[in-house]
Amino acid sequence: ASALRPDQEVCRLEGPARALLSGERTALNFLQTLSGTATRAREYVDAVEGTGAIILDTRKTLPGLRLAQKYAVRCGGAQNHRIGLFDAILIKENHISAAGSITAAVAEALHLHADLLIEVEVETLAQLEEACSAGAQRALLDNFDLEGLRSAVADYKGRIGLEASGGITLETIRAVAETGVDFISTGDITKSVRATDFSMRFV
């Protein structure tokens, strides 16, 4: 992806006027939304520059636009978390309750799909220890405060991937990144996207 200047031409189209005008609004909506997604991703990436933290998106995408928005996120310099339920396993609170424990949930995931990334959402350091001991490759540290993130990094970095998530904004993300976590995920990149202004002009 490339940065754009105000009033910069991004592409030229040729064709019958009727066809161009019929498709104008749809094409602009698509371009504006995806450019806005890429721009938001870049803002988050720039905010953590130099910390080593990797910015991830989530599955909280606009209906019908998941793959397109995931591509736009990469254009903005961030990385994709998972595309759907098929390319990684994220064990959340309801899964843990259904399985009976983090250990049982991870064991079942390993039995079914040992080839996929297995991540566990945890809310305490005790749960983080259980996830690590059970064999999960990554832990999603849900709504940890900065002190909790620092403790997790001090005790577990290098043993399991550490991903901060929950309530993180552009204003707070730098402090989160400076705790030393490996990843930071936010749905704001895709679900709260602000469309970039584009227009079509006949020449």
PyRosetta script that sets phi, psi and omega in degrees:
from pyrosetta import init, pose_from_sequence

init()
pose = pose_from_sequence("ASALRPDQEVCRLEGPARALLSGERTALNFLQTLSGTATRAREYVDAVEGTGAIILDTRKTLPGLRLAQKYAVRCGGAQNHRIGLFDAILIKENHISAAGSITAAVAEALHLHADLLIEVEVETLAQLEEACSAGAQRALLDNFDLEGLRSAVADYKGRIGLEASGGITLETIRAVAETGVDFISTGDITKSVRATDFSMRFV")
pose.set_psi(1, 154.5)
pose.set_omega(1, -179.6)
pose.set_phi(2, -125.3)
pose.set_psi(2, 146.4)
pose.set_omega(2, 174.8)
pose.set_phi(3, -71.9)
pose.set_psi(3, 145.0)
pose.set_omega(3, -177.7)
pose.set_phi(4, -114.1)
pose.set_psi(4, 148.4)
pose.set_omega(4, 174.0)
pose.set_phi(5, -95.7)
pose.set_psi(5, 155.3)
pose.set_omega(5, 174.3)
pose.set_phi(6, -56.4)
pose.set_psi(6, 136.7)
pose.set_omega(6, 178.6)
pose.set_phi(7, 68.5)
pose.set_psi(7, 12.7)
pose.set_omega(7, 178.1)
pose.set_phi(8, -74.5)
pose.set_psi(8, 139.2)
pose.set_omega(8, 175.7)
pose.set_phi(9, -77.0)
pose.set_psi(9, 129.7)
pose.set_omega(9, -179.1)
pose.set_phi(10, -104.4)
pose.set_psi(10, -25.1)
pose.set_omega(10, 177.5)
pose.set_phi(11, -166.2)
pose.set_psi(11, 163.7)
pose.set_omega(11, 175.4)
pose.set_phi(12, -124.5)
pose.set_psi(12, 137.7)
pose.set_omega(12, 178.6)
pose.set_phi(13, -121.1)
pose.set_psi(13, 144.7)
pose.set_omega(13, 176.4)
pose.set_phi(14, -127.7)
pose.set_psi(14, 140.5)
pose.set_omega(14, 177.7)
pose.set_phi(15, 163.4)
pose.set_psi(15, 180.0)
pose.set_omega(15, 178.9)
pose.set_phi(16, -61.1)
pose.set_psi(16, 140.3)
pose.set_omega(16, -178.3)
pose.set_phi(17, -56.7)
pose.set_psi(17, -40.6)
pose.set_omega(17, -179.4)
pose.set_phi(18, -59.6)
pose.set_psi(18, -45.0)
pose.set_omega(18, -179.1)
pose.set_phi(19, -66.4)
pose.set_psi(19, -42.8)
pose.set_omega(19, -179.5)
pose.set_phi(20, -63.6)
pose.set_psi(20, -43.6)
pose.set_omega(20, -178.5)
pose.set_phi(21, -71.4)
pose.set_psi(21, -32.8)
pose.set_omega(21, 178.7)
pose.set_phi(22, -66.1)
pose.set_psi(22, -37.4)
pose.set_omega(22, -177.3)
pose.set_phi(23, -94.1)
pose.set_psi(23, -2.0)
pose.set_omega(23, -173.1)
pose.set_phi(24, -56.4)
pose.set_psi(24, -53.5)
pose.set_omega(24, -173.6)
pose.set_phi(25, -65.6)
pose.set_psi(25, -42.1)
pose.set_omega(25, 179.4)
pose.set_phi(26, -63.1)
pose.set_psi(26, -45.2)
pose.set_omega(26, -179.9)
pose.set_phi(27, -63.5)
pose.set_psi(27, -42.3)
pose.set_omega(27, -179.8)
pose.set_phi(28, -67.8)
pose.set_psi(28, -39.9)
pose.set_omega(28, 177.3)
pose.set_phi(29, -58.2)
pose.set_psi(29, -45.0)
pose.set_omega(29, -179.6)
pose.set_phi(30, -62.9)
pose.set_psi(30, -49.9)
pose.set_omega(30, -178.4)
pose.set_phi(31, -63.4)
pose.set_psi(31, -43.1)
pose.set_omega(31, -178.6)
pose.set_phi(32, -64.6)
pose.set_psi(32, -43.4)
pose.set_omega(32, -178.4)
pose.set_phi(33, -66.4)
pose.set_psi(33, -44.7)
pose.set_omega(33, -177.6)
pose.set_phi(34, -72.5)
pose.set_psi(34, -36.2)
pose.set_omega(34, 175.7)
pose.set_phi(35, -65.4)
pose.set_psi(35, -38.9)
pose.set_omega(35, 176.3)
pose.set_phi(36, -63.7)
pose.set_psi(36, -37.8)
pose.set_omega(36, 177.0)
pose.set_phi(37, -63.9)
pose.set_psi(37, -47.5)
pose.set_omega(37, 179.5)
pose.set_phi(38, -62.9)
pose.set_psi(38, -39.5)
pose.set_omega(38, 179.5)
pose.set_phi(39, -64.2)
pose.set_psi(39, -43.8)
pose.set_omega(39, 178.8)
pose.set_phi(40, -63.9)
pose.set_psi(40, -41.6)
pose.set_omega(40, 177.5)
pose.set_phi(41, -59.4)
pose.set_psi(41, -43.4)
pose.set_omega(41, 179.7)
pose.set_phi(42, -62.8)
pose.set_psi(42, -37.2)
pose.set_omega(42, 178.4)
pose.set_phi(43, -61.8)
pose.set_psi(43, -41.4)
pose.set_omega(43, 178.3)
pose.set_phi(44, -69.0)
pose.set_psi(44, -42.0)
pose.set_omega(44, 178.7)
pose.set_phi(45, -61.4)
pose.set_psi(45, -45.0)
pose.set_omega(45, 179.4)
pose.set_phi(46, -63.3)
pose.set_psi(46, -33.9)
pose.set_omega(46, -176.9)
pose.set_phi(47, -66.7)
pose.set_psi(47, -25.2)
pose.set_omega(47, -178.4)
pose.set_phi(48, -109.8)
pose.set_psi(48, 12.2)
pose.set_omega(48, -177.4)
pose.set_phi(49, -53.6)
pose.set_psi(49, 133.1)
pose.set_omega(49, 177.6)
pose.set_phi(50, 90.0)
pose.set_psi(50, -7.3)
pose.set_omega(50, -178.1)
pose.set_phi(51, -91.8)
pose.set_psi(51, -21.1)
pose.set_omega(51, -176.2)
pose.set_phi(52, 89.9)
pose.set_psi(52, -8.8)
pose.set_omega(52, 179.6)
pose.set_phi(53, -73.4)
pose.set_psi(53, 140.3)
pose.set_omega(53, 179.0)
pose.set_phi(54, -102.2)
pose.set_psi(54, 128.3)
pose.set_omega(54, 179.3)
pose.set_phi(55, -85.7)
pose.set_psi(55, 129.8)
pose.set_omega(55, 179.1)
pose.set_phi(56, -118.9)
pose.set_psi(56, 148.4)
pose.set_omega(56, 171.3)
pose.set_phi(57, -87.2)
pose.set_psi(57, -170.0)
pose.set_omega(57, 175.9)
pose.set_phi(58, -133.9)
pose.set_psi(58, -173.1)
pose.set_omega(58, 175.3)
pose.set_phi(59, -86.6)
pose.set_psi(59, 6.7)
pose.set_omega(59, 179.6)
pose.set_phi(60, -81.8)
pose.set_psi(60, 72.8)
pose.set_omega(60, -177.4)
pose.set_phi(61, -109.5)
pose.set_psi(61, 167.3)
pose.set_omega(61, 178.1)
pose.set_phi(62, -71.8)
pose.set_psi(62, 140.0)
pose.set_omega(62, -177.7)
pose.set_phi(63, -53.7)
pose.set_psi(63, 129.1)
pose.set_omega(63, 177.6)
pose.set_phi(64, 83.4)
pose.set_psi(64, -5.7)
pose.set_omega(64, -175.0)
pose.set_phi(65, -119.3)
pose.set_psi(65, 17.6)
pose.set_omega(65, -173.8)
pose.set_phi(66, -58.3)
pose.set_psi(66, -53.8)
pose.set_omega(66, -176.5)
pose.set_phi(67, -63.1)
pose.set_psi(67, -39.3)
pose.set_omega(67, 179.3)
pose.set_phi(68, -65.6)
pose.set_psi(68, -43.2)
pose.set_omega(68, 179.1)
pose.set_phi(69, -68.6)
pose.set_psi(69, -36.4)
pose.set_omega(69, 176.6)
pose.set_phi(70, -60.9)
pose.set_psi(70, -40.0)
pose.set_omega(70, 176.6)
pose.set_phi(71, -64.7)
pose.set_psi(71, -43.5)
pose.set_omega(71, -180.0)
pose.set_phi(72, -62.3)
pose.set_psi(72, -37.2)
pose.set_omega(72, 177.1)
pose.set_phi(73, -58.8)
pose.set_psi(73, -44.2)
pose.set_omega(73, 178.9)
pose.set_phi(74, -66.5)
pose.set_psi(74, -36.6)
pose.set_omega(74, 176.7)
pose.set_phi(75, -61.0)
pose.set_psi(75, -31.8)
pose.set_omega(75, 179.4)
pose.set_phi(76, -81.0)
pose.set_psi(76, -4.9)
pose.set_omega(76, 176.0)
pose.set_phi(77, 100.6)
pose.set_psi(77, -5.1)
pose.set_omega(77, 175.2)
pose.set_phi(78, -88.9)
pose.set_psi(78, 178.6)
pose.set_omega(78, -179.6)
pose.set_phi(79, -120.6)
pose.set_psi(79, 159.8)
pose.set_omega(79, 178.8)
pose.set_phi(80, -84.9)
pose.set_psi(80, 142.0)
pose.set_omega(80, 170.8)
pose.set_phi(81, -77.7)
pose.set_psi(81, -102.6)
pose.set_omega(81, 173.3)
pose.set_phi(82, -119.4)
pose.set_psi(82, 151.5)
pose.set_omega(82, -179.3)
pose.set_phi(83, -77.7)
pose.set_psi(83, -43.4)
pose.set_omega(83, -178.5)
pose.set_phi(84, -151.9)
pose.set_psi(84, -149.8)
pose.set_omega(84, -180.0)
pose.set_phi(85, -91.3)
pose.set_psi(85, 5.2)
pose.set_omega(85, -172.2)
pose.set_phi(86, -104.9)
pose.set_psi(86, -16.5)
pose.set_omega(86, -171.4)
pose.set_phi(87, -112.7)
pose.set_psi(87, 0.7)
pose.set_omega(87, 173.9)
pose.set_phi(88, -168.3)
pose.set_psi(88, 159.1)
pose.set_omega(88, 178.8)
pose.set_phi(89, -115.6)
pose.set_psi(89, 120.2)
pose.set_omega(89, 175.0)
pose.set_phi(90, -112.6)
pose.set_psi(90, 110.5)
pose.set_omega(90, -178.5)
pose.set_phi(91, -88.3)
pose.set_psi(91, 115.5)
pose.set_omega(91, -176.6)
pose.set_phi(92, -108.7)
pose.set_psi(92, -178.3)
pose.set_omega(92, -173.4)
pose.set_phi(93, -54.3)
pose.set_psi(93, -45.1)
pose.set_omega(93, -178.8)
pose.set_phi(94, -66.0)
pose.set_psi(94, -35.8)
pose.set_omega(94, 177.2)
pose.set_phi(95, -65.1)
pose.set_psi(95, -41.1)
pose.set_omega(95, -179.9)
pose.set_phi(96, -64.1)
pose.set_psi(96, -42.5)
pose.set_omega(96, 178.5)
pose.set_phi(97, -62.8)
pose.set_psi(97, -42.3)
pose.set_omega(97, -179.5)
pose.set_phi(98, -66.5)
pose.set_psi(98, -37.8)
pose.set_omega(98, -178.3)
pose.set_phi(99, -80.8)
pose.set_psi(99, -24.5)
pose.set_omega(99, -179.8)
pose.set_phi(100, 106.9)
pose.set_psi(100, -26.3)
pose.set_omega(100, 179.3)
pose.set_phi(101, -169.0)
pose.set_psi(101, 164.9)
pose.set_omega(101, 174.6)
pose.set_phi(102, -62.4)
pose.set_psi(102, -43.3)
pose.set_omega(102, -178.8)
pose.set_phi(103, -58.7)
pose.set_psi(103, -45.3)
pose.set_omega(103, -179.7)
pose.set_phi(104, -66.9)
pose.set_psi(104, -39.9)
pose.set_omega(104, -179.4)
pose.set_phi(105, -65.3)
pose.set_psi(105, -42.9)
pose.set_omega(105, 178.9)
pose.set_phi(106, -66.4)
pose.set_psi(106, -40.6)
pose.set_omega(106, 179.2)
pose.set_phi(107, -60.4)
pose.set_psi(107, -42.1)
pose.set_omega(107, 179.0)
pose.set_phi(108, -66.6)
pose.set_psi(108, -40.4)
pose.set_omega(108, 178.8)
pose.set_phi(109, -64.0)
pose.set_psi(109, -42.3)
pose.set_omega(109, 178.2)
pose.set_phi(110, -64.1)
pose.set_psi(110, -36.8)
pose.set_omega(110, 179.2)
pose.set_phi(111, -66.4)
pose.set_psi(111, -39.8)
pose.set_omega(111, -176.4)
pose.set_phi(112, -82.8)
pose.set_psi(112, -40.7)
pose.set_omega(112, -173.1)
pose.set_phi(113, -146.2)
pose.set_psi(113, 68.1)
pose.set_omega(113, 179.0)
pose.set_phi(114, -66.8)
pose.set_psi(114, -14.8)
pose.set_omega(114, -178.7)
pose.set_phi(115, -83.0)
pose.set_psi(115, -10.1)
pose.set_omega(115, -177.5)
pose.set_phi(116, -100.8)
pose.set_psi(116, 156.2)
pose.set_omega(116, 171.4)
pose.set_phi(117, -63.1)
pose.set_psi(117, 130.7)
pose.set_omega(117, 177.8)
pose.set_phi(118, -115.3)
pose.set_psi(118, 118.9)
pose.set_omega(118, -177.5)
pose.set_phi(119, -123.2)
pose.set_psi(119, 144.7)
pose.set_omega(119, -179.6)
pose.set_phi(120, -121.7)
pose.set_psi(120, 131.2)
pose.set_omega(120, 173.6)
pose.set_phi(121, -80.3)
pose.set_psi(121, 123.9)
pose.set_omega(121, -178.6)
pose.set_phi(122, -125.7)
pose.set_psi(122, 152.5)
pose.set_omega(122, -179.0)
pose.set_phi(123, -118.1)
pose.set_psi(123, -9.2)
pose.set_omega(123, -179.3)
pose.set_phi(124, -140.1)
pose.set_psi(124, 163.9)
pose.set_omega(124, 176.5)
pose.set_phi(125, -67.2)
pose.set_psi(125, -30.9)
pose.set_omega(125, 177.4)
pose.set_phi(126, -64.7)
pose.set_psi(126, -41.3)
pose.set_omega(126, 176.4)
pose.set_phi(127, -66.8)
pose.set_psi(127, -35.5)
pose.set_omega(127, 177.1)
pose.set_phi(128, -62.0)
pose.set_psi(128, -42.4)
pose.set_omega(128, 178.0)
pose.set_phi(129, -61.8)
pose.set_psi(129, -42.5)
pose.set_omega(129, -179.9)
pose.set_phi(130, -65.2)
pose.set_psi(130, -42.6)
pose.set_omega(130, 179.1)
pose.set_phi(131, -62.3)
pose.set_psi(131, -42.5)
pose.set_omega(131, 179.8)
pose.set_phi(132, -64.4)
pose.set_psi(132, -46.5)
pose.set_omega(132, -179.0)
pose.set_phi(133, -66.3)
pose.set_psi(133, -29.4)
pose.set_omega(133, -178.0)
pose.set_phi(134, -76.2)
pose.set_psi(134, -17.4)
pose.set_omega(134, 177.8)
pose.set_phi(135, 107.8)
pose.set_psi(135, 11.3)
pose.set_omega(135, 175.5)
pose.set_phi(136, -66.8)
pose.set_psi(136, 146.7)
pose.set_omega(136, -179.7)
pose.set_phi(137, -89.0)
pose.set_psi(137, -21.5)
pose.set_omega(137, -178.5)
pose.set_phi(138, -146.8)
pose.set_psi(138, 148.8)
pose.set_omega(138, 175.7)
pose.set_phi(139, -121.1)
pose.set_psi(139, 132.1)
pose.set_omega(139, 174.3)
pose.set_phi(140, -92.9)
pose.set_psi(140, 111.6)
pose.set_omega(140, -177.1)
pose.set_phi(141, -85.0)
pose.set_psi(141, 96.9)
pose.set_omega(141, -169.9)
pose.set_phi(142, -83.7)
pose.set_psi(142, 114.4)
pose.set_omega(142, 176.4)
pose.set_phi(143, 58.3)
pose.set_psi(143, 31.9)
pose.set_omega(143, 172.9)
pose.set_phi(144, -69.5)
pose.set_psi(144, 140.3)
pose.set_omega(144, 171.8)
pose.set_phi(145, -78.7)
pose.set_psi(145, 175.0)
pose.set_omega(145, -175.0)
pose.set_phi(146, -61.5)
pose.set_psi(146, -38.7)
pose.set_omega(146, 178.8)
pose.set_phi(147, -63.6)
pose.set_psi(147, -41.9)
pose.set_omega(147, 178.3)
pose.set_phi(148, -64.8)
pose.set_psi(148, -38.7)
pose.set_omega(148, 177.5)
pose.set_phi(149, -64.1)
pose.set_psi(149, -42.3)
pose.set_omega(149, 179.2)
pose.set_phi(150, -63.1)
pose.set_psi(150, -40.2)
pose.set_omega(150, 178.5)
pose.set_phi(151, -64.5)
pose.set_psi(151, -41.8)
pose.set_omega(151, 178.4)
pose.set_phi(152, -62.4)
pose.set_psi(152, -43.2)
pose.set_omega(152, 179.5)
pose.set_phi(153, -64.6)
pose.set_psi(153, -43.1)
pose.set_omega(153, -177.8)
pose.set_phi(154, -62.2)
pose.set_psi(154, -37.5)
pose.set_omega(154, -173.7)
pose.set_phi(155, -97.4)
pose.set_psi(155, -22.1)
pose.set_omega(155, -170.0)
pose.set_phi(156, -127.2)
pose.set_psi(156, -9.7)
pose.set_omega(156, -178.6)
pose.set_phi(157, -61.6)
pose.set_psi(157, 132.0)
pose.set_omega(157, -176.6)
pose.set_phi(158, 95.3)
pose.set_psi(158, -21.6)
pose.set_omega(158, 177.3)
pose.set_phi(159, -93.6)
pose.set_psi(159, -31.7)
pose.set_omega(159, -178.5)
pose.set_phi(160, -154.9)
pose.set_psi(160, 144.3)
pose.set_omega(160, 177.7)
pose.set_phi(161, -65.9)
pose.set_psi(161, 137.9)
pose.set_omega(161, -175.8)
pose.set_phi(162, -115.7)
pose.set_psi(162, 119.8)
pose.set_omega(162, -177.7)
pose.set_phi(163, -120.6)
pose.set_psi(163, 118.4)
pose.set_omega(163, 176.1)
pose.set_phi(164, -86.2)
pose.set_psi(164, 141.1)
pose.set_omega(164, -180.0)
pose.set_phi(165, -159.2)
pose.set_psi(165, 157.9)
pose.set_omega(165, 175.5)
pose.set_phi(166, 103.0)
pose.set_psi(166, 108.0)
pose.set_omega(166, 174.9)
pose.set_phi(167, 70.0)
pose.set_psi(167, 17.7)
pose.set_omega(167, -178.0)
pose.set_phi(168, -87.7)
pose.set_psi(168, 130.8)
pose.set_omega(168, -179.4)
pose.set_phi(169, -119.6)
pose.set_psi(169, 173.2)
pose.set_omega(169, 178.1)
pose.set_phi(170, -62.3)
pose.set_psi(170, -29.2)
pose.set_omega(170, -179.2)
pose.set_phi(171, -77.3)
pose.set_psi(171, -26.7)
pose.set_omega(171, -175.6)
pose.set_phi(172, -105.9)
pose.set_psi(172, -9.2)
pose.set_omega(172, -169.5)
pose.set_phi(173, -68.0)
pose.set_psi(173, -30.6)
pose.set_omega(173, -179.6)
pose.set_phi(174, -61.9)
pose.set_psi(174, -44.8)
pose.set_omega(174, 179.6)
pose.set_phi(175, -63.7)
pose.set_psi(175, -37.6)
pose.set_omega(175, 177.1)
pose.set_phi(176, -64.0)
pose.set_psi(176, -45.9)
pose.set_omega(176, -179.5)
pose.set_phi(177, -61.9)
pose.set_psi(177, -36.1)
pose.set_omega(177, -177.2)
pose.set_phi(178, -72.8)
pose.set_psi(178, -6.9)
pose.set_omega(178, 173.9)
pose.set_phi(179, -73.5)
pose.set_psi(179, -19.3)
pose.set_omega(179, 178.6)
pose.set_phi(180, 103.1)
pose.set_psi(180, 8.8)
pose.set_omega(180, 177.7)
pose.set_phi(181, -63.7)
pose.set_psi(181, 156.4)
pose.set_omega(181, -178.2)
pose.set_phi(182, -79.8)
pose.set_psi(182, -38.5)
pose.set_omega(182, -174.4)
pose.set_phi(183, -135.3)
pose.set_psi(183, 152.4)
pose.set_omega(183, 170.7)
pose.set_phi(184, -133.9)
pose.set_psi(184, 123.4)
pose.set_omega(184, 179.6)
pose.set_phi(185, -110.8)
pose.set_psi(185, 143.2)
pose.set_omega(185, 178.7)
pose.set_phi(186, -149.0)
pose.set_psi(186, 134.6)
pose.set_omega(186, 176.7)
pose.set_phi(187, -79.7)
pose.set_psi(187, -10.7)
pose.set_omega(187, -177.6)
pose.set_phi(188, -60.2)
pose.set_psi(188, -30.0)
pose.set_omega(188, -177.8)
pose.set_phi(189, -59.5)
pose.set_psi(189, -37.8)
pose.set_omega(189, -172.4)
pose.set_phi(190, -110.7)
pose.set_psi(190, -34.9)
pose.set_omega(190, -174.5)
pose.set_phi(191, -87.7)
pose.set_psi(191, -20.0)
pose.set_omega(191, -178.7)
pose.set_phi(192, -115.4)
pose.set_psi(192, 29.6)
pose.set_omega(192, -174.1)
pose.set_phi(193, -64.6)
pose.set_psi(193, 139.3)
pose.set_omega(193, 174.7)
pose.set_phi(194, -105.9)
pose.set_psi(194, 120.8)
pose.set_omega(194, -175.7)
pose.set_phi(195, -62.1)
pose.set_psi(195, 137.7)
pose.set_omega(195, 173.8)
pose.set_phi(196, -82.1)
pose.set_psi(196, 142.2)
pose.set_omega(196, -175.3)
pose.set_phi(197, -80.2)
pose.set_psi(197, 118.6)
pose.set_omega(197, 173.2)
pose.set_phi(198, -128.7)
pose.set_psi(198, 155.1)
pose.set_omega(198, 174.9)
pose.set_phi(199, -143.3)
pose.set_psi(199, 160.7)
pose.set_omega(199, 177.9)
pose.set_phi(200, -112.4)
pose.set_psi(200, 134.0)
pose.set_omega(200, -179.5)
pose.set_phi(201, -127.7)
pose.set_psi(201, 136.6)
pose.set_omega(201, 174.3)
pose.set_phi(202, -80.7)
pose.set_psi(202, 136.2)
pose.set_omega(202, 178.9)
pose.set_phi(203, -127.5)
pose.dump_pdb("model.pdb")
